[in-house]
Amino acid sequence: MTDAAGLLAAADADRRAGRLDAAVAGYRRVLALAPGQGMALAGLFAALDALDRPGAPEEAVARSNRAEALRRQGQLDLAEAEHRAALAWLPDFGGVRFNYAVLLHARGRTAEAAEQYRAAVRLMPAFAPAHSNLGAVLKELGRHGEALGALREAVRLAPDLLAAWLNLGAVLKELGDPAGAATGFRAALALNPALAEAHANLGQLCREAGDPPAAAAAFERALAIGLPDAGGVLAQLVQQRRHLCRWDGLSALSARLVRAVADGTTQQAHPWIFLGEGAGPAAELTCARRYTAWRTRSVTPLPPLPPGAAKPRLRIGYLSADYHEHATALLIAELIERHDRARVEVVGYSYGPDDGGALRARLRRGFDRFVDLALEPHAAAARRIRADGVDILVDLKGHTQGARPEIPAFRPAPVQAHWLGYPGSMGADFIDYVIADAVTAPAALQPHVAERIVRLPGCYQPNDRTRLIAGTPSRAACGLPAQGFVFCCFNAAYKINAAIYAVWMRLLTAVPGSVLWLLEGHPEAAANLRCEAAARGVDPARLVFSPRLPPAEYLARCRLADLFLDTLPVGAHTTASDALWAGLPVLTVRGDAFAGRVGASLLRAVGLPELAVESLDAYEAAALRLAADPAALAAIKERLAAGRESAILWDTDRLARDLERAYAALWAIHAAGEPPRAIDVPDA
């Protein structure tokens, strides 16, 4: 018999009859006549498996290729079984290792994929794609130093390997080398000018360099070309346009972003940016869940820990990138110092930059231990926290800039919470609790929060009572007129939207001689705001822009303003408590979600709850009333000044005790083997 079809039928018959040696010989005759014949290969592999006999080297390669074809068809379980068999037959062939690594990566088993790519590199040192793919998975694992070496070798071996250049740029960006990163992205674009991902990455570099116009242009190019998941780049474009107060066409982009989150077409839309849409707590949770799942897709959690025993002193780990001159550090410094060391040991875990400043040094002194994880990959950082025996890990970053949610995703601590940095739900199943208060996170929000809510009895936000305020400057020195009511808002420009700005312009129109004092941002933002003022019949000269100043001078400047006007849907947080500490009343609208309710919480905590109103109409009316009634405004300022010694907002010791009672309650739930549950921490 010489025809392949007849030989295949005979071999199949032999296999069904249990004549396995004859079947193997028959299938090999078929393959000699028709190399790669799929049914013959499948029969051969089945017969050899039944005999528990390895195939020849070329058959192992064919089995690996068959597995790769199954992967492309989406038959991942069958593909993995075939890859494992091929690897058992030919463990020292790099191509088999490479194909198996591709499958493991597709299945989200990134650490295993890295080991297989590493073996492929060892076996095929001149094969550039193995180096490139190894670098890509090491990048996903946060092992950027190792990834850098692999990717540099890839582009040395194959200067036209586009993926290697793209990943090399991304790794250099993570390692703090923006110039090198730009070189990598531009090399990728030289190979393919229509590579949307490279344009998007260049946009991120421009964003981080403080160049919103260039960032926006790069994001627009990426979107015009098209991306598999455009939501992440769309969100970044929306945010850059907000920074520039470039509102023309922004509402259409925002609506597109909200639709992408609602219909599930994006995982990469950044939750912090999405808060600015005011889409509501349910949509914000959806966005956070998808983003967290995408960010942590390569994480395999550490083995679970058993319930811990009751203990009188807990080890609390505070995880952040912001232990330098940053709002979070300014808020938390005194709180760390005031923790009761009989009840808690506090460890600072830092993965951000060391600016060498006084605040960094103060925080290092304030913690019982300070651990720098900046150069540690995600898994190594998590293992360090686990090895340190942390009882409760408190993530101070959430989804803010520079966050590494991959670290808590490894579940290094038995109890994990997030607090302070991110005003919303992280949408993460590895975060048990969010620490808030009754105003920022009332019980009605629980269905829209992935974590269980821990409500402190006062205000969730700490403050530093040791902050100094410089001597009050003159109005002239700040560019303010000698007379006239001063409305101010020192929030970043991205929080200002057309709706709130329209209210402000009506206030200026209704209050003769008044001015609006804003924080200086990008020059285009100021130009656009002046144009918007003129379009509403307001003299642009009535807008005054203040430069950024050192903390003590910035606080002193607040004393020249009459009323701080908050923004919505994302309001002032640290900026609002700064204003209140300096004696400047804050007017806010109580929003629907955490990000828009912080001002209301702060005002309750300083005894001025009436300045948190329920609508923009009430906000506008209250601002007009206060601008027209100097005596009423003076009385509010007197109450604010009197409360510096007694208000809850400034009572750092009280907040420290509240947190310690909260931590004890969370640990008791864990020690009892119970699932996390919402708690209201009782007042002392």
N, C-alpha and C positions, 0 to 999 in steps of 0.2 A: 504494500500500500504506500503510494507516494504523494497523495494529495493531502493537504493540511487538514481539511475538514474531516476526512475519514480518519486520519490519525488522531485528531482531537476527540472524535466520538469514541474510538477504541480506548483511548487513555481514560476518558471519563468512565467508561464501562468498567475498566480495570479498577479504578479508584472506588467505585460504588461496590464492587465485589470484594474489596479488601485486598486486591492484588497491588499493593502500594508500590513495590519496587518496579513492577511492570508499568504502572501508571507514571511514575517519575520518568522512566526511560521514554515512554510514549510522549509525554508533554515536551521533553527536551527535543525529540525529533520534530514535533510541530514547530517549536521555536527556532530550530535550525532552518526550517523552510520559511517561516513567517516571524521574523524577530519582533518581539514586543507584542505579540498577539495576546490581547487582554485575558480572554477566557483560558488560554493555555497557561499563562502566568498564574492566574488565580488557582487553577487546578494543581499546578506544580507546587505552589506554596502550601496549599492544603494538604497535599500528599506528604511533603517533607515534614510539615508540622506533625502529622499523624505518626510519622516514623521517628519523630524527635531527632531529626537529622538536619544539619545545616546545609544550606545551598552553597553553590560555588560563588566566588567573589562577584562575578558579573551578575549572578542571580540576586545577590544581596543588594547590589546597586539597582537592579530592576525593581526589587521590592520597595526600596526607598522611593524610587520615582513613582511607583504605583501609589504609595502612601501620600506623596505630594499631590498627585492628581485627585485623590480622595479628599484631601484638605481643601483643594480649590472647589470641589463640589459641595463642601460643607459637611461632609461625613467625618466629623472630627474623631469620634470614638474609634471607628474602624481604621482611620488613618493612623491614629496613635498606636493601635495594636500592630499594624504593619510596620511602622517605624521601629518599634521595639524589637520585633522579630529580625528586621534587617540589621539592626545594631548588634544584636546577639550573634548574628552570622559574621559580621564584618566590623568589629569594634574600632579598628584602627584605620578606617577609611574616612577621610575628612568630609567627603560629600554626603555620606550618610549622617554624620553628626550635624552638618549644616542644615540638611532638610529637616531633621528632627527638631532642631532649635527653632526653625521657622514655625513649625506646628506648635511647639510649647509657647512661643510668643503669642501666636494667634489665640491660644487658650487662656491667656492672661497669666501664665506661669513664668513670669519674667526672670526670676532668679534661676530657675532650672534652665531656661533658654540661655542665660548668660554662661552657665557652665558648659553647655553643649557648644556654643559659639567659641568659647575659649579652647575647647578640645579641637574644634575645626581649625582654628588659627594655628594651634600647635602642629597639626597634621598637614595643613596647607598654608604655610607661612607667606606664600606669594599670592594667595587668593584674596584680593582686595575686598570683595563683598563680605567675607567672613569678618574681617577687621571692622568694616563699616557697621555691620549688624551688631557685632559685639559692642561697639561704642554706643549704638542707639539704645540697646537694652540697659547698658550700664548707666546711661543718662537717665532713663526712666526710673532706675533704682536709686538715683541721687548720688551715684558713685562717680562724680564728675571728674575727679583726678584720673581715675583709671580709664574713663571714657575718652579723655583727651588724648592719651597715648594711642589708643586703638584707632581713633579717627585720624590722627596725624599720619599714622602708618598707612591707613586706607588711601588718603589723598596722595601720599608719596608713591604708592604702588600704582594708583589709577587716578591721575589728575582730572580726568573727565567723569569721575563718579559723583554724580550730582547729590545723591542722598548723603554721602559722607560730608560734603561741604556744608550742606544744610544743618546736619547734626553737629558738626564742628562749630559752626557759628553759635548754635544754641548752647553748647557746653561752655564755650568761652564767655558768652553772656552771663551764664550762671556763676562762672568763676570770677566775675568782675572785670572782664577785659572787653569793654565795648568796642574798642578799635579792632581788636582781633575778631570779634564777633561780626562786625560789619564786613570785614574782609571775607569771612566765610560766606556770608549771605550774598555778597556781590559776586563771589566766584560762582555760586549756584545760579545766580541770575545771568551771568555771562554764558553759562551752558544752556539755560532756558529762561529767556526774559519773561515768559508767561507763567513763571512759577509763583503762584499766589502765596504759598507759605513763606517764601523768602521775602516778598514785599511786606507781609504781615509782621515778620520778625524784625525787619528794618523799622517798621512802625513802632514796635515795642522799644527798640533802642532809642528812637527819637523821643518817645514818651518819657522814658527814664532820664533822658538828657534835658528834659524841660523844654522841648520844642513841639508844642501841640500842633501848630500848623503843618509841620513836616510829618508828624505822626498821622494826622488826619489824612493827609494826601496819600501816604503809603497804605493806610487801611482802605481807603477808597479804591486804590489800584487793585488790592487783593480781592475786594468784594466784586469789582467789575470783572475780574478774571474768573472768579468762582472758587469755592472751597467745599469740601464734603460736609463740614459743619461750620457754617458761616456765622453762627451765633456769637462765638467768642470775639471774632474780629468786628462784627457789627456792634457789639457792646462797647468795645474799645473805641470805635469811631464815635459812638454816641457820647462817651465820656470826654473825649478830646474836644468835641464841639461844645459840650457843656463848659469845659474849662475856658473856652474862648468866648462864651456867651454868644455863640454863632447859632442863633435860634431859627433862622430861615431854613425850613425843611426838616428841622429836628423832630417835630411831632410825628412826621411820617416815618422817620427812622425808628423812633421810639415805639410806635405802633407795630412796626415790623418785628422789633425785638420782643415785645410782649406776646405777639402771635407765635413766634418761634418757640418761646418757653411754653406757651399754652398747648401747642400742638405736638410738642415733643421732638421737634426737628433739631434741637440743639442741646448738647450737654455742656458746651464750653462757655456759655454766657456767664460772666463773672457775677457772683451774687452781690458783691458790694456795689457794683455799678447798677445792677438791677434794682436795688433798693430805691434808687433815684427815680424810678418810673412811677412809684406810688401805686403799683398794681394790686396791692393788698397782701395780707399775710399768707393766704393760701398759695398765691402765685409765687411769692418769695420763697416759700418752703419748697415748692416744686423745683424752682431754679436751683436752690442750694442742694437739694438731694441729687439732682442730675450732675451738677458740677463736682460734688464731693465724690460720687461714684466714678466719674471720669478721672479725677485727680489721683484717686487711690486705687485705680484698677490693677496696679502691679503689686499691691501690698498683700502679703500673706501674714496674718496676725501671729504674734508669738503664742506659744501654748498658754491656754487660760490658767489663771491662778485660782486656787481654792479660796473659799471664803476665809477672810482673816479673823483673828480673834480680837475681842475687845482690848483696847489699849488706852492708857491715859494720855499718851503723847503721840501725835500723828506726824508723819513726815509728808509735808506738802511740797510738791514741785510746781514752780511757776515757770511756764514755757513761753518764750517770746523772742522776737527778733529786735525788740525795741528798747533794749537796755542801753540807751545813749540819749542824746538830746532829742527827745520825742515826747509827744503828748502823753502816751501811756506811762513812760518813765516819770514824767513830772507828776502825774496823778498818784502813782503807786509808791513813790520813794518813802514817804513817811509811814505809810501803812505797813510796809515790810519791817521798818524799824520798830513799830509799836506792837507787833505780834507778841503774844505771851509765850515765851520760850518754855514755860512749864507745860503748855498745852500743845504746841506745835513746834516742829523744826522746819525751817523754810529753806528750800534750795532753789536757786535761780539757774535755769537752764537757758542759755543764750545761743541763738544761731544767727544773730545779726552782727553788724559791724561794730568794732571797737573804735569809737572816735577819740579816745584818749581824754575825754572831757571830765569835768567835775561831777556831773550827774552819774556817769558810768562808774566813777570811783566811789561815789556815795552808795550806789546800789551794791557794788561788790562788798563794801563794808557791811551793808545792812542785812544781806542774806547770811545765814549760817554757813552755807557753802555756795560757791558760784562756779558753774561748770560751762565752759565755752564749747559748744557743739558746732560752731560755724563751719568747720572743715569736715565734719563727720557726715557720711551718707545717712539717709533716713533710717535704714535698718540699724546701723551702728549706733546712732543717736538713741533710738528706742531701746536697744539692748543695754546701753549705759544707764538709762533711767530705770529699767527693770533691775539691773544689777545693784543699783543704789537703794533698792527697796522702798521706792516712793509709794506711799499709800494712796494719795489723791493727787492726780496730775491736773493742773489748772492751766488750760490753754488761754493765753492772753491775746492771741492774734485772730482766731477764727478765720474769716476769709478776707482779711485786710492785706495791704500790699506786703509782699515778701513772706507771706505765711507758708508754712510747710505742714499742711494737714496730714501728710504721709506719716509723720512721726507719731502722733497719737493714733493713727489708723492701725499701727502695729499692736495697739493695746498694751503698752508697757506697764501701766498701772492698773490695779484692780478697780479703782473708781476714777472716772475722768469727767471733767467739767470744763466749760468755757465761760469766760467772764471778761468784761470790760472792753476788750478791743473791738469786738464785732457786735453791732446792735441788732441781732436777729438770730434765727436758728441756723446752725451749721448744716442741718439736714444729714447728719452723720449717725450711723448706728453705733459708732465707737465712742461717741460723746454721750454720757449718761445724763448730764444735767447742764442747764444754763442758769447762771446766778444773776438774778434781777431783783426787782421789787414790785410792789403792788401796782405802781403806776406804769412802769415800763412794760410789764408783762402780767396783766391781770389774768384771772382764771379763764376768761373768755378766749384768750389767745392760745391756750394749751392745745386745742385740736390742730393748730397751724404751727406747732413747734415740735421738732423731732425729739428733743430732749425733754426730760421732766424739769419743770420750772421750780427753782428754789427762790422763794421770795423773802428777801431780807426785810426787817421791820422798818428800816429807815430808807435811805437812798442807796442804790447799788454802787454809786460812783464814789471812790475815795478822793481825798484832796490833801494837799500838803499845806499845813498851817504855817510852815516856816518860809513860804515864798515871800521874797522881798518885793516891795513896790518902790520904784525910784521917785524922785521929786516930780511933782506934776508940771509938765511943760506949759508954755503959753499957747493959747489958741493960734496965734500967728505962727509960732514955730512949727505947728502941725498943718498949716495951710487952711485953717478954719477962719471964718469971718469973726470979727470982734463981737458981734451980736447975732442972735438968732438961735432957734432950736436946732439941736444936733441929733438927728436920727443916725444910728450907725448899725452896721452889720459887718463883723470881721470874719464871717464864714468864708471859706474858699469859694471862688467864683462858680465852681461846678454845682454848688448847692442852690444857686440863684436861678430861678426859672422865670418864664414870661409871666406866669400868673401872679407870683409874689411881687415881681418887679412892677407890674401894673398897679398893685396896691400902693407900693412905695411912691410911685410917681403921682398918684392921686393925693397922697399925704403931703408931698412937697407942694402941690398945687393949692391944697387947702390951708397950709400953714405958711403964711408969707414970711420970707426971710430965712426959712429953714434950709438945712443942707442934709445931704445923705453922705455919710462917711463910710467908705468901703476899704477893704484890704486890697492892696496892689497885687495884681497877678500878671499875666502875660499882657503886653501892650495892646494886643488886638482885643482882649476882653474889655479893657477900659474904653477903647475906641467904639466898640459895639454897644456898650452900655450908654455912652454919651449919645450915640446915634439914636438909640431907642428912647432916650429921654427927650431929645429934640422932636422925635416923631410924635411924642405925646404932649408936646407943647411946653416942656420944661427946659429951662436954660441949662445946657450941659455943664456950665460953670458951677452949678449947685451940687455937682458930684465932686467929692474930694476923695483922693486915693492915698492911703497911708502905706508906706513901705513896711516890710517885715522888720521887726526890731528884736533885740535881746529881751528875754522874759520880763525883767524888772521894768524896762522902759515901755514895753508893750502894755503891761498892767497899768502903769502910770498914765499912759495915753487914754485908757478907758475912762478915766475920771473927768475927761473933758466932754464926753458925750452925755446926752440927756436920757436917751432910751435906746436899748439894743433891740433891733427887730430881727426875730428869728426867721428861719426858712422852713419850707415844707415841700416834699414829704420827708426829706432828711434834714433834721435840725442841727443846731449847735450842741455839742457835747462838752468837750474840754473848753472850747471857746466860751460857752455859756457860763461854766463855773468860774472861768477867769474873770469874766465881766462882773459876776456877782461878788467875787472876792474883792474886786476893785471898787465895789459900791455902785455899780451901774445896773439899774433894773433891766430885766429881760422880759420881752413880751413874746409869747409863743402860742401856736395853735396845737392843741393836743391831737396828734395824728392817730391813724388806725393801727400802726405797727410800731414796734420797739424804736426804730430809728427816728420816728417823729414824736416820741413821747418822752425823750430824755429831758428836754427843757421843763416839761411839766413836773417831772420827778424832782429836779433840782429846785424848782420854785416851791414845791411843797416842803422840801427839806430846809429852806431858808425862811419859811413862814410867809410866803407871798403867793399862795395858790391862786389868787384871783387874777394873776397875770398869765395864767394858762387858760386860754379860751377855747371854745368848741368849733369855731368856724372862721373863715377868712373875713366874713362880714363883721363878726364880733371883734376880730383882731384890728381891723381898720377903725372901727368905732372906738375901741379902747385907746389906740394910738392917738387919735384926734382928741379924745377927752383929756388925756394926760398932757398933750402938747398945749392944750388951752387952759390947763389948770395947774399953774406952777406950785400952788400950795399942796395939792394932792400928790404931785410928783415928789415934792420935797419930803412929805410924810413917808412915802414909800422908801425913799433913800435913807431916811432916819431909821426906819425899821430894819433895813438891810444892814446899816452900820451897827445898830445895837445887837444884831444877831451874830456878829463875828465871834462873840465869846460864848454864845449859847446855842446857835442853830445846829441842827443835826448834821447838816452838810459839812460842817467844819470839825465835827467831833470824830477825829480819826481813831481815838481809843475805842469809842463805842462801835464803830464799824469793824475794827479788829476783833472785838469780842463777838459781834454778830456773825462774822465769818467763821470764827473758831467754833461757835455753837452749830453753825451750818455744817461745817466739816465733820464734827462729832456725830451729827445726825445722819449724814450720808454714810459714814463708816459703820454706824450701828445697823443701818439697813443692809449694808453689804455683809457685815459679820453674821447677821441672822440668816444669810442665804436668800434674802428677799430681792425681788426685782426692783429697779429704781422706781421711785414714786415722787410726785410733786410734794413739796413741803413748804409750809409757811413758818419761818423761823420766829419764835415768840420774842417779844421785846424783853429786854433784861429786867 
